[in-house]
Amino acid sequence: MKSSMANDLERGKPIAVAWLSGRMHQLGMKLGVATPGHSAVFRALHLHALGTHARIPISE
């Protein structure tokens, strides 16, 4: 059994990275709580979703 995001990645479909890991990353930044796992996943998958290898600023 795989997550829906893993299935979407395999099928080349858009992923819901902003809604999932992005929200946790954003809340952590807002509340001053470190979320290193979610932040790393968010940054990597956000790049994938954009189809780019550009760098995302840490404050994003």
N, C-alpha and C positions, 0 to 999 in steps of 0.2 A: 504494500500500500504506500502511495506517495502523496505528498501534499499537492494541493491544486496549483501552487506556484511552480513546483517541480514539473508537473505535467505541462503547464503553460510554457516553461522554458524549453522542454524537450520538443514541443510542437511549434515553437517559434511564435507563440501568441504573446500579446502584451501581458505584462505582469502587474500585480497590484502592490508594487513596492512602496509607494507613497502611503497607501492606506495601512499597510502592515508594519513593517520595520520603520518606515519614515515617521509614523505617528509616535512611536516609542522614542525614537531619536529626538524628535521635536519636543516632546514632553520632558524628556531628560534635560535638554538644553534649557528649557524654560524654568524648570524647577531646581536646576543646579545639581541634578543627580546624574552620575556617570552611567552611561549605558554602552560600554565599549563593544559588546557583542552585537547589539542592534545597530549601533552606529556603523560598525564595519560592514555588516550585511547590507545596510541601507546604501552606503556609498558604493559598494561593489555592484549591487543589483540596479541601482539608479543609473550608473554608467552603462550597464547592459541595456536597460530600458531606453536610454537615449541613443544607443547604438554608437557610442563614442568611447574613446579612451582618455578624454579630457579629465583634468583634476577637478574635484569638487572642494571648495573651501571648507575648512573644518567647522566654521561657524554656521554652515548651512544645515 
